[in-house]
Amino acid sequence: MISHVVLMKPRPDLPDAERTAFLDAFERAVGQIDTVRAVKIGRRIRHGAGYEPTAPDVDFVAAIDFDDLAGLQTYLQHAAHQELGARFGQAMSFAMVYDCELGGLEVLKTM
């Protein structure tokens, strides 16, 4: 499985209309692109862990799952994702994006 992991911090001055446009574009992309297998969205929690001060300052994470690299590439090249990317760039003050091939603990044996 391939996960497209996006760490996000929306602009603090993001107008409601732009926020809505971003959310609509996100829903269209994950709804229209048939290679998307799962979508998980989370809000960052802070609870005093030692790693928090050095972690990137983000508010949300999205993980979009695909069967394989071809599925991710189809998603990235789709017109609905192109619109999402444009809205994303306007809506975020900071972001980090990673594509990861996920498995079990056996992946660590390849370190």
MDTraj code that builds the backbone (N, CA, C; nanometers):
import mdtraj as md
import numpy as np

residues = "MET ILE SER HIS VAL VAL LEU MET LYS PRO ARG PRO ASP LEU PRO ASP ALA GLU ARG THR ALA PHE LEU ASP ALA PHE GLU ARG ALA VAL GLY GLN ILE ASP THR VAL ARG ALA VAL LYS ILE GLY ARG ARG ILE ARG HIS GLY ALA GLY TYR GLU PRO THR ALA PRO ASP VAL ASP PHE VAL ALA ALA ILE ASP PHE ASP ASP LEU ALA GLY LEU GLN THR TYR LEU GLN HIS ALA ALA HIS GLN GLU LEU GLY ALA ARG PHE GLY GLN ALA MET SER PHE ALA MET VAL TYR ASP CYS GLU LEU GLY GLY LEU GLU VAL LEU LYS THR MET".split()
xyz = np.array([
    [0.0836, -0.1171, 0.0000],
    [0.0000, 0.0000, 0.0000],
    [0.0886, 0.1240, 0.0000],
    [0.0423, 0.2271, -0.0720],
    [0.1095, 0.3564, -0.0761],
    [0.0199, 0.4574, -0.0057],
    [0.0788, 0.5355, 0.0848],
    [0.0052, 0.6428, 0.1508],
    [0.0661, 0.7769, 0.1130],
    [-0.0206, 0.8667, 0.0759],
    [0.0142, 1.0055, 0.0452],
    [-0.0189, 1.0816, 0.1739],
    [0.0843, 1.1226, 0.2478],
    [0.0674, 1.1814, 0.3801],
    [0.0950, 1.3314, 0.3708],
    [-0.0024, 1.4103, 0.4148],
    [0.0060, 1.5551, 0.4026],
    [-0.0097, 1.6173, 0.5409],
    [0.0914, 1.6902, 0.5853],
    [0.0866, 1.7658, 0.7102],
    [0.0518, 1.9093, 0.6736],
    [-0.0489, 1.9665, 0.7401],
    [-0.1027, 2.0960, 0.6963],
    [-0.1214, 2.1945, 0.8106],
    [-0.0960, 2.3193, 0.7779],
    [-0.1297, 2.4310, 0.8674],
    [-0.2018, 2.5346, 0.7816],
    [-0.3346, 2.5451, 0.7968],
    [-0.4080, 2.6455, 0.7195],
    [-0.3654, 2.7874, 0.7571],
    [-0.3767, 2.8769, 0.6602],
    [-0.3493, 3.0186, 0.6877],
    [-0.4430, 3.0676, 0.7971],
    [-0.3941, 3.1430, 0.8938],
    [-0.4820, 3.1926, 1.0001],
    [-0.5847, 3.2937, 0.9482],
    [-0.5546, 3.3602, 0.8372],
    [-0.6458, 3.4601, 0.7808],
    [-0.7274, 3.4039, 0.6641],
    [-0.7384, 3.2725, 0.6548],
    [-0.8078, 3.2090, 0.5431],
    [-0.9559, 3.2463, 0.5443],
    [-1.0030, 3.3132, 0.4399],
    [-1.1453, 3.3495, 0.4349],
    [-1.2334, 3.2245, 0.4237],
    [-1.3542, 3.2346, 0.4753],
    [-1.4466, 3.1210, 0.4716],
    [-1.4684, 3.0694, 0.3303],
    [-1.4768, 3.1590, 0.2330],
    [-1.5002, 3.1171, 0.0944],
    [-1.3841, 3.0316, 0.0420],
    [-1.2612, 3.0694, 0.0760],
    [-1.1450, 2.9899, 0.0329],
    [-1.1389, 2.8569, 0.1069],
    [-1.1747, 2.8569, 0.2340],
    [-1.1784, 2.7337, 0.3120],
    [-1.2800, 2.6366, 0.2493],
    [-1.3960, 2.6876, 0.2177],
    [-1.5002, 2.6054, 0.1563],
    [-1.4557, 2.5544, 0.0199],
    [-1.3922, 2.6391, -0.0593],
    [-1.3437, 2.5980, -0.1914],
    [-1.2395, 2.4868, -0.1792],
    [-1.1502, 2.4987, -0.0801],
    [-1.0499, 2.3943, -0.0571],
    [-1.1176, 2.2636, -0.0177],
    [-1.2084, 2.2692, 0.0773],
    [-1.2771, 2.1476, 0.1227],
    [-1.3558, 2.0829, 0.0098],
    [-1.4238, 2.1625, -0.0706],
    [-1.4986, 2.1086, -0.1841],
    [-1.4055, 2.0410, -0.2849],
    [-1.2918, 2.1050, -0.3125],
    [-1.1951, 2.0463, -0.4061],
    [-1.1385, 1.9156, -0.3508],
    [-1.1138, 1.9107, -0.2213],
    [-1.0625, 1.7880, -0.1588],
    [-1.1654, 1.6759, -0.1719],
    [-1.2897, 1.7060, -0.1395],
    [-1.3950, 1.6048, -0.1493],
    [-1.4122, 1.5560, -0.2926],
    [-1.4060, 1.6467, -0.3898],
    [-1.4171, 1.6054, -0.5304],
    [-1.3019, 1.5138, -0.5694],
    [-1.1811, 1.5514, -0.5315],
    [-1.0642, 1.4721, -0.5705],
    [-1.0730, 1.3304, -0.5161],
    [-1.0978, 1.3159, -0.3879],
    [-1.0995, 1.1808, -0.3306],
    [-1.2250, 1.1042, -0.3698],
    [-1.3297, 1.1760, -0.4098],
    [-1.4525, 1.1094, -0.4525],
    [-1.4519, 1.0690, -0.5983],
    [-1.3866, 1.1470, -0.6827],
    [-1.3882, 1.1227, -0.8266],
    [-1.2755, 1.0323, -0.8747],
    [-1.1657, 1.0291, -0.8029],
    [-1.0484, 0.9553, -0.8510],
    [-1.0564, 0.8131, -0.7974],
    [-1.0791, 0.7186, -0.8870],
    [-1.1131, 0.5830, -0.8436],
    [-0.9963, 0.5017, -0.7895],
    [-0.8744, 0.5544, -0.7947],
    [-0.7618, 0.4808, -0.7358],
    [-0.7473, 0.5056, -0.5859],
    [-0.8232, 0.6018, -0.5321],
    [-0.8198, 0.6297, -0.3882],
    [-0.8878, 0.5143, -0.3152],
    [-0.8176, 0.4537, -0.2201],
    [-0.8721, 0.3405, -0.1442],
    [-0.9248, 0.3809, -0.0069],
    [-0.8615, 0.4773, 0.0564],
    [-0.9054, 0.5216, 0.1891],
    [-0.8529, 0.6617, 0.2131],
    [-0.9259, 0.7354, 0.2945],
    [-0.8853, 0.8708, 0.3332],
    [-0.9037, 0.8824, 0.4830],
    [-0.7986, 0.9291, 0.5497],
    [-0.8052, 0.9543, 0.6931],
    [-0.7565, 1.0966, 0.7175],
    [-0.8310, 1.1694, 0.7980],
    [-0.7951, 1.3066, 0.8326],
    [-0.7875, 1.3157, 0.9837],
    [-0.6876, 1.3846, 1.0340],
    [-0.6769, 1.4012, 1.1782],
    [-0.6359, 1.5421, 1.2158],
    [-0.6743, 1.5799, 1.3338],
    [-0.6317, 1.7075, 1.3921],
    [-0.5210, 1.6765, 1.4924],
    [-0.4146, 1.7509, 1.4854],
    [-0.3027, 1.7293, 1.5765],
    [-0.3454, 1.7558, 1.7199],
    [-0.2993, 1.6706, 1.8083],
    [-0.3209, 1.6932, 1.9512],
    [-0.1854, 1.7187, 2.0161],
    [-0.1866, 1.8022, 2.1143],
    [-0.0656, 1.8312, 2.1917],
    [-0.0955, 1.7916, 2.3360],
    [-0.0036, 1.7125, 2.3930],
    [-0.0286, 1.6603, 2.5277],
    [0.0970, 1.6577, 2.6123],
    [0.1989, 1.7336, 2.5703],
    [0.3184, 1.7464, 2.6518],
    [0.4271, 1.6443, 2.6263],
    [0.4166, 1.5684, 2.5185],
    [0.5205, 1.4692, 2.4868],
    [0.6522, 1.5397, 2.4544],
    [0.7617, 1.4737, 2.4839],
    [0.8939, 1.5325, 2.4657],
    [0.9283, 1.5694, 2.3233],
    [0.8688, 1.5042, 2.2252],
    [0.8998, 1.5314, 2.0851],
    [0.8221, 1.6512, 2.0284],
    [0.7225, 1.6984, 2.0991],
    [0.6385, 1.8048, 2.0452],
    [0.7136, 1.9343, 2.0107],
    [0.8092, 1.9803, 2.0936],
    [0.8760, 2.1068, 2.0603],
    [0.9539, 2.1041, 1.9290],
    [0.9998, 1.9891, 1.8864],
    [1.0789, 1.9827, 1.7632],
    [0.9982, 1.9370, 1.6420],
    [0.8720, 1.9027, 1.6621],
    [0.7865, 1.8588, 1.5514],
    [0.7425, 1.9795, 1.4691],
    [0.7199, 1.9607, 1.3377],
    [0.6692, 2.0722, 1.2563],
    [0.5386, 2.1261, 1.3128],
    [0.5197, 2.2563, 1.3004],
    [0.4006, 2.3218, 1.3537],
    [0.2858, 2.3077, 1.2538],
    [0.2129, 2.1971, 1.2652],
    [0.0988, 2.1709, 1.1780],
    [-0.0251, 2.1478, 1.2636],
    [-0.1412, 2.1636, 1.1995],
    [-0.2674, 2.1451, 1.2703],
    [-0.3419, 2.0192, 1.2274],
    [-0.3200, 1.9757, 1.1025],
    [-0.3937, 1.8622, 1.0472],
    [-0.3008, 1.7685, 0.9721],
    [-0.3435, 1.6442, 0.9625],
    [-0.2761, 1.5468, 0.8781],
    [-0.3820, 1.4765, 0.7948],
    [-0.3476, 1.4496, 0.6703],
    [-0.4327, 1.3695, 0.5823],
    [-0.3486, 1.2537, 0.5321],
    [-0.4076, 1.1354, 0.5298],
    [-0.3427, 1.0179, 0.4716],
    [-0.4385, 0.9606, 0.3688],
    [-0.3934, 0.9580, 0.2444],
    [-0.4742, 0.9064, 0.1346],
    [-0.4043, 0.7808, 0.0850],
    [-0.4757, 0.6687, 0.0857],
    [-0.4163, 0.5387, 0.0549],
    [-0.4499, 0.4922, -0.0864],
    [-0.3518, 0.4234, -0.1465],
    [-0.3630, 0.3694, -0.2815],
    [-0.3086, 0.2271, -0.2810],
    [-0.3526, 0.1463, -0.3755],
    [-0.3022, 0.0094, -0.3854],
    [-0.1542, 0.0061, -0.4214],
    [-0.1128, 0.0996, -0.5072],
    [0.0231, 0.0947, -0.5598],
    [0.0656, 0.2328, -0.6099],
    [0.1891, 0.2412, -0.6560],
    [0.2438, 0.3673, -0.7040],
    [0.1664, 0.4191, -0.8248],
    [0.1235, 0.3296, -0.9116],
    [0.0454, 0.3716, -1.0287],
    [-0.0834, 0.4403, -0.9855],
    [-0.1475, 0.3911, -0.8801],
    [-0.2685, 0.4541, -0.8287],
    [-0.2419, 0.5938, -0.7766],
    [-0.1311, 0.6122, -0.7051],
    [-0.0929, 0.7448, -0.6565],
    [-0.0668, 0.8378, -0.7741],
    [0.0061, 0.7903, -0.8734],
    [0.0385, 0.8747, -0.9882],
    [-0.0872, 0.9142, -1.0655],
    [-0.1833, 0.8218, -1.0774],
    [-0.3109, 0.8546, -1.1409],
    [-0.3792, 0.9672, -1.0648],
    [-0.3795, 0.9573, -0.9327],
    [-0.4378, 1.0602, -0.8469],
    [-0.3690, 1.1951, -0.8689],
    [-0.2366, 1.1960, -0.8664],
    [-0.1617, 1.3208, -0.8773],
    [-0.1806, 1.3883, -1.0127],
    [-0.2036, 1.3101, -1.1172],
    [-0.2170, 1.3652, -1.2522],
    [-0.3607, 1.3982, -1.2900],
    [-0.4560, 1.3597, -1.2089],
    [-0.5979, 1.3805, -1.2385],
    [-0.6338, 1.5293, -1.2300],
    [-0.7257, 1.5741, -1.3157],
    [-0.7674, 1.7145, -1.3161],
    [-0.8239, 1.7576, -1.1807],
    [-0.8955, 1.6683, -1.1125],
    [-0.9515, 1.7038, -0.9815],
    [-0.8402, 1.7293, -0.8803],
    [-0.7294, 1.6563, -0.8916],
    [-0.6169, 1.6809, -0.8013],
    [-0.5456, 1.8102, -0.8384],
    [-0.5410, 1.8421, -0.9656],
    [-0.4784, 1.9676, -1.0071],
    [-0.5518, 2.0864, -0.9445],
    [-0.6847, 2.0812, -0.9439],
    [-0.7633, 2.1866, -0.8786],
    [-0.7347, 2.1887, -0.7288],
    [-0.7322, 2.0704, -0.6673],
    [-0.7032, 2.0622, -0.5243],
    [-0.5668, 2.1221, -0.4946],
    [-0.4678, 2.0914, -0.5753],
    [-0.3337, 2.1453, -0.5537],
    [-0.3311, 2.2972, -0.5569],
    [-0.4052, 2.3551, -0.6492],
    [-0.4108, 2.5010, -0.6581],
    [-0.4767, 2.5595, -0.5329],
    [-0.5866, 2.4998, -0.4905],
    [-0.6557, 2.5468, -0.3693],
    [-0.5687, 2.5264, -0.2452],
    [-0.4973, 2.4138, -0.2415],
    [-0.4091, 2.3811, -0.1307],
    [-0.3033, 2.4905, -0.1133],
    [-0.2416, 2.5285, -0.2245],
    [-0.1380, 2.6308, -0.2198],
    [-0.1879, 2.7639, -0.1675],
    [-0.3138, 2.7955, -0.1954],
    [-0.3731, 2.9201, -0.1491],
    [-0.4143, 2.9133, -0.0020],
    [-0.4527, 2.7939, 0.0435],
    [-0.5123, 2.7800, 0.1767],
    [-0.4117, 2.7566, 0.2889],
    [-0.2937, 2.7064, 0.2569],
    [-0.2002, 2.6652, 0.3613],
    [-0.0896, 2.7669, 0.3840],
    [-0.0550, 2.7855, 0.5106],
    [0.0620, 2.8675, 0.5431],
    [0.1872, 2.7810, 0.5502],
    [0.1678, 2.6505, 0.5726],
    [0.2800, 2.5567, 0.5811],
    [0.2266, 2.4181, 0.5502],
    [0.3066, 2.3392, 0.4809],
    [0.2680, 2.2009, 0.4533],
    [0.3918, 2.1175, 0.4254],
    [0.3789, 1.9894, 0.4528],
    [0.4804, 1.8900, 0.4174],
    [0.4048, 1.7711, 0.3585],
    [0.4589, 1.7142, 0.2509],
    [0.3931, 1.6023, 0.1844],
    [0.4945, 1.4905, 0.1674],
    [0.4524, 1.3697, 0.2024],
    [0.5369, 1.2515, 0.1902],
    [0.4559, 1.1399, 0.1259],
    [0.5212, 1.0627, 0.0407],
    [0.4610, 0.9423, -0.0141],
    [0.5380, 0.8243, 0.0434],
    [0.4651, 0.7296, 0.1016],
    [0.5280, 0.6201, 0.1750],
    [0.4693, 0.4866, 0.1328],
    [0.5564, 0.3885, 0.1189],
    [0.5109, 0.2512, 0.0992],
    [0.5030, 0.1887, 0.2379],
    [0.3834, 0.1494, 0.2768],
    [0.3616, 0.1014, 0.4129],
    [0.3478, -0.0497, 0.4176],
    [0.3917, -0.1044, 0.5287],
    [0.3788, -0.2466, 0.5560],
    [0.3798, -0.2652, 0.7064],
    [0.4310, -0.3777, 0.7509],
    [0.4395, -0.4065, 0.8936],
    [0.5794, -0.3806, 0.9456],
    [0.6071, -0.4373, 1.0615],
    [0.7389, -0.4184, 1.1241],
    [0.8540, -0.4681, 1.0375],
    [0.8254, -0.5563, 0.9445],
    [0.9309, -0.6105, 0.8593],
    [0.9990, -0.5015, 0.7765],
    [0.9316, -0.3899, 0.7552],
    [0.9910, -0.2803, 0.6781],
    [1.1155, -0.2289, 0.7480],
    [1.1170, -0.2285, 0.8812],
    [1.2336, -0.1799, 0.9549],
    [1.3570, -0.2658, 0.9297],
    [1.3386, -0.3899, 0.8918],
    [1.4528, -0.4765, 0.8632],
    [1.5298, -0.4326, 0.7402],
    [1.4723, -0.3426, 0.6616],
    [1.5410, -0.2937, 0.5419],
    [1.6258, -0.1704, 0.5715],
    [1.6305, -0.1272, 0.6990],
    [1.7079, -0.0078, 0.7356],
    [1.8544, -0.0322, 0.7155],
])
top = md.Topology()
chain = top.add_chain()
for i, resn in enumerate(residues, 1):
    res = top.add_residue(resn, chain, resSeq=i)
    for name in ("N", "CA", "C"):
        top.add_atom(name, md.element.get_by_symbol(name[0]), res)
traj = md.Trajectory(xyz[None], top)
